[in-house]
Amino acid sequence: MASAASVFSRRWVRIVVVLAVVALLLLLPLTLPEFANQTIARIGVFAVAVLGLNVVMGYTGQVSLGQIFFVGLGAYVTAYGVQNDWNIALVFVLSILIPGVVGLIIALAAARLGGLAIAMVTIALPIVGVPLAKRLSDLTGGSQGVSARFTDAPEWTGLYDDQWQLYLVIIIGGIAFLLTRNLVRGKYGRAFAIVKDNEAVAAAMGVSPYRYKVLAFTVASLIGGVSGFLYMVVVQYTSPETMSFGHSIQLLAAMVIGGAGSIIGSLLGGAYYVLAPQLTNLVDPNLTAVLQGALLLLVLFVLPGGLASLPARLRRMRRRSDRGPINSSSGDIPVSPGTEGTTTERQNHP
């Protein structure tokens, strides 16, 4: 019987699976209640944010603790453009390009650093970003934040607002995931992997660690801008709290739990980011942080590769169980050459 892996390797099977997933995504917003649509849309927003963090950390091995800054920057650019009645297509492009340019400038200065030094640079982003957003009140609304309602469903669609917003997240987020998947599975992804494993070896092979670290950080910033735009699509409000350092740590935990260096892990990380606080609040609102920390430790101990590594872990366990335990009574214990009869001789001659 053909294994599941060999069956899925057939092209027609993959096409059928893709078509089934697309059909499910198209029907899902029409069948779910409003709260479910809003929850899934939020998961999509932060799955894109985790995806950007995965590019720079999971695939390239850089330490980045400031990804949430680019999400917040993209959200602020979107809100400002909407409030000033800019064309929404222009707003979308700027919400991606401006975080990307800022990320490129930071990467050009910081990519030569490593380890703790680059971690300190990225930590500074949300720490500086929060007070800066409060001070630039004419642009950001200060501590009160700013709202921008621009994703009401057009009348010609016949959709409710929550359905329209979820469709926007699915389409824009899906394109971001597809482009990132192609990036990390192509020549750039191979270069990222070499740089992650050993920068000295990468340089010896003609792969510039500096160049690819800058590229990864810039791509992560661009994806952060996409997430910021989608954040305003769904939440329609942002404030300095959006880019706080606490959210940056939660985003990092979501990447680790979902699975570093994994496209599927980014989706699972987005689900963790949104659902974990809701579930722990149901248990005990006073123990939310403790329960989330315990969940993180549990996943790290049981699944060091994150939830995305669970199928591989189950396959290894199944292969071990199929081999079965060693049966000493049936002569399965290997015997070294020249030692045959040793056990019998010792029994006969105490």
Solvent accessible surface area in square Angstrom, and as a share of the most:
residue,aa,sasa,rsa
1,M,243,1.09
2,A,55,0.43
3,S,67,0.43
4,A,88,0.68
5,A,81,0.63
6,S,48,0.31
7,V,52,0.30
8,F,101,0.42
9,S,69,0.44
10,R,116,0.42
11,R,177,0.65
12,W,155,0.54
13,V,19,0.11
14,R,100,0.37
15,I,81,0.41
16,V,82,0.47
17,V,59,0.34
18,V,87,0.50
19,L,112,0.56
20,A,61,0.47
21,V,74,0.43
22,V,70,0.40
23,A,46,0.36
24,L,104,0.52
25,L,65,0.32
26,L,100,0.50
27,L,107,0.53
28,L,43,0.21
29,P,0,0.00
30,L,89,0.44
31,T,101,0.58
32,L,55,0.27
33,P,91,0.58
34,E,104,0.47
35,F,142,0.59
36,A,26,0.20
37,N,0,0.00
38,Q,68,0.30
39,T,17,0.10
40,I,54,0.27
41,A,2,0.01
42,R,96,0.35
43,I,31,0.16
44,G,16,0.16
45,V,2,0.01
46,F,20,0.08
47,A,1,0.01
48,V,1,0.01
49,A,0,0.00
50,V,0,0.00
51,L,0,0.00
52,G,0,0.00
53,L,3,0.01
54,N,0,0.00
55,V,0,0.00
56,V,1,0.00
57,M,36,0.16
58,G,4,0.04
59,Y,39,0.15
60,T,3,0.02
61,G,42,0.41
62,Q,11,0.05
63,V,51,0.29
64,S,3,0.02
65,L,24,0.12
66,G,1,0.01
67,Q,4,0.02
68,I,2,0.01
69,F,26,0.11
70,F,2,0.01
71,V,0,0.00
72,G,0,0.00
73,L,34,0.17
74,G,0,0.00
75,A,0,0.00
76,Y,18,0.07
77,V,19,0.11
78,T,0,0.00
79,A,0,0.00
80,Y,76,0.29
81,G,0,0.00
82,V,26,0.15
83,Q,104,0.46
84,N,69,0.35
85,D,129,0.67
86,W,100,0.35
87,N,100,0.51
88,I,84,0.43
89,A,62,0.48
90,L,88,0.44
91,V,1,0.00
92,F,59,0.25
93,V,70,0.40
94,L,46,0.23
95,S,0,0.00
96,I,32,0.16
97,L,90,0.45
98,I,66,0.33
99,P,0,0.00
100,G,4,0.04
101,V,80,0.46
102,V,45,0.26
103,G,0,0.00
104,L,68,0.34
105,I,110,0.56
106,I,30,0.15
107,A,2,0.02
108,L,90,0.45
109,A,81,0.63
110,A,5,0.04
111,A,2,0.02
112,R,179,0.65
113,L,71,0.35
114,G,45,0.43
115,G,48,0.47
116,L,132,0.66
117,A,43,0.34
118,I,6,0.03
119,A,9,0.07
120,M,99,0.44
121,V,50,0.28
122,T,1,0.00
123,I,32,0.16
124,A,41,0.32
125,L,22,0.11
126,P,0,0.00
127,I,95,0.48
128,V,86,0.49
129,G,2,0.02
130,V,30,0.17
131,P,70,0.44
132,L,88,0.44
133,A,6,0.05
134,K,97,0.41
135,R,198,0.72
136,L,78,0.39
137,S,58,0.37
138,D,141,0.73
139,L,94,0.47
140,T,13,0.07
141,G,31,0.30
142,G,4,0.04
143,S,73,0.47
144,Q,151,0.67
145,G,12,0.11
146,V,13,0.08
147,S,67,0.43
148,A,5,0.04
149,R,157,0.57
150,F,48,0.20
151,T,3,0.02
152,D,68,0.35
153,A,18,0.14
154,P,40,0.25
155,E,173,0.77
156,W,204,0.72
157,T,31,0.18
158,G,71,0.68
159,L,43,0.21
160,Y,158,0.60
161,D,50,0.26
162,D,17,0.09
163,Q,21,0.09
164,W,53,0.19
165,Q,16,0.07
166,L,1,0.00
167,Y,30,0.11
168,L,39,0.19
169,V,5,0.03
170,I,36,0.18
171,I,100,0.51
172,I,31,0.16
173,G,5,0.05
174,G,37,0.36
175,I,96,0.49
176,A,12,0.09
177,F,25,0.11
178,L,102,0.51
179,L,115,0.57
180,T,6,0.03
181,R,93,0.34
182,N,81,0.41
183,L,38,0.19
184,V,17,0.10
185,R,157,0.57
186,G,24,0.23
187,K,133,0.56
188,Y,72,0.27
189,G,8,0.07
190,R,147,0.53
191,A,7,0.06
192,F,1,0.00
193,A,47,0.37
194,I,45,0.23
195,V,5,0.03
196,K,100,0.42
197,D,118,0.61
198,N,70,0.36
199,E,82,0.37
200,A,76,0.59
201,V,73,0.42
202,A,0,0.00
203,A,59,0.46
204,A,91,0.70
205,M,119,0.53
206,G,69,0.66
207,V,25,0.14
208,S,46,0.30
209,P,24,0.15
210,Y,55,0.21
211,R,141,0.52
212,Y,28,0.11
213,K,13,0.06
214,V,14,0.08
215,L,55,0.27
216,A,0,0.00
217,F,8,0.03
218,T,21,0.12
219,V,24,0.14
220,A,2,0.02
221,S,0,0.00
222,L,54,0.27
223,I,12,0.06
224,G,0,0.00
225,G,0,0.00
226,V,15,0.08
227,S,0,0.00
228,G,0,0.00
229,F,11,0.05
230,L,0,0.00
231,Y,29,0.11
232,M,0,0.00
233,V,0,0.00
234,V,19,0.11
235,V,38,0.22
236,Q,21,0.09
237,Y,91,0.34
238,T,0,0.00
239,S,14,0.09
240,P,4,0.02
241,E,104,0.47
242,T,13,0.07
243,M,6,0.03
244,S,18,0.12
245,F,68,0.28
246,G,42,0.40
247,H,47,0.21
248,S,5,0.03
249,I,74,0.37
250,Q,73,0.32
251,L,1,0.00
252,L,37,0.18
253,A,16,0.12
254,A,0,0.00
255,M,6,0.03
256,V,42,0.24
257,I,2,0.01
258,G,0,0.00
259,G,1,0.01
260,A,56,0.43
261,G,29,0.28
262,S,25,0.16
263,I,28,0.14
264,I,104,0.53
265,G,0,0.00
266,S,0,0.00
267,L,81,0.40
268,L,59,0.30
269,G,0,0.00
270,G,0,0.00
271,A,27,0.21
272,Y,25,0.09
273,Y,26,0.10
274,V,13,0.08
275,L,64,0.32
276,A,6,0.05
277,P,38,0.24
278,Q,69,0.31
279,L,109,0.54
280,T,12,0.07
281,N,68,0.35
282,L,147,0.73
283,V,110,0.63
284,D,41,0.21
285,P,94,0.59
286,N,139,0.71
287,L,80,0.40
288,T,26,0.15
289,A,85,0.66
290,V,97,0.56
291,L,53,0.26
292,Q,27,0.12
293,G,31,0.30
294,A,54,0.42
295,L,65,0.32
296,L,44,0.22
297,L,102,0.51
298,L,104,0.52
299,V,13,0.08
300,L,68,0.34
301,F,168,0.70
302,V,74,0.42
303,L,14,0.07
304,P,102,0.64
305,G,40,0.39
306,G,1,0.01
307,L,64,0.32
308,A,29,0.22
309,S,32,0.21
310,L,73,0.36
311,P,71,0.45
312,A,34,0.26
313,R,78,0.29
314,L,97,0.48
315,R,118,0.43
316,R,101,0.37
317,M,100,0.45
318,R,149,0.54
319,R,126,0.46
320,R,134,0.49
321,S,79,0.51
322,D,111,0.58
323,R,179,0.65
324,G,34,0.33
325,P,132,0.83
326,I,132,0.67
327,N,74,0.38
328,S,71,0.46
329,S,104,0.67
330,S,72,0.46
331,G,63,0.60
332,D,84,0.44
333,I,93,0.47
334,P,117,0.74
335,V,99,0.57
336,S,68,0.44
337,P,127,0.80
338,G,73,0.70
339,T,57,0.33
340,E,123,0.55
341,G,37,0.35
342,T,46,0.27
343,T,94,0.55
344,T,74,0.43
345,E,107,0.48
346,R,177,0.65
347,Q,135,0.60
348,N,98,0.50
349,H,137,0.61
350,P,164,1.03
